[in-house]
Amino acid sequence: MTASTERRPIVLLIENETIQMMILSDIIEEAGCDVIEATTPAKAIQILEQRNDIRVVMADLDVRGAVMGLQLAAMIRDRWPPIELILTGAVKPDLSRIPARGVFHDKPFDQRKLVNSIREFVSATH
């Protein structure tokens, strides 16, 4: 495949705030990836069950649903071990609870650091 026909890596973004979703989608695309958006953990799990091409999940730990932030991250790590995790939130969690190979970024974001994390994870799984 040539660079022009090669598919871009896919990031699943889980965020329930519209403005944050738009900002993060732009950041993910700037990092060279395509974005699939989910506003709830249930929708994210449904997407993950239907697709096998998602390389990275970026999840807001504050998103609400039957499954909450760190529970969702642990579930993704258990069910889809190859997927990398980028977790975000306004309140820093107990970092020992973040699953292996997961990283946390505070809100408000340092866009450069966020782009670097995305690119690092995508290149590691490529």
Secondary structure, 3 states (H helix, E strand, C coil): CCCCCCCCCEEEEECCCHHHHHHHHHHHHHCCCEEEEECCHHHHHHHHHHCCCEEEEEEECCCCCCCCHHHHHHHHHHHCCCCEEEEEECCCCCHHHCCCCEEEEECCCCHHHHHHHHHHHHHHHC
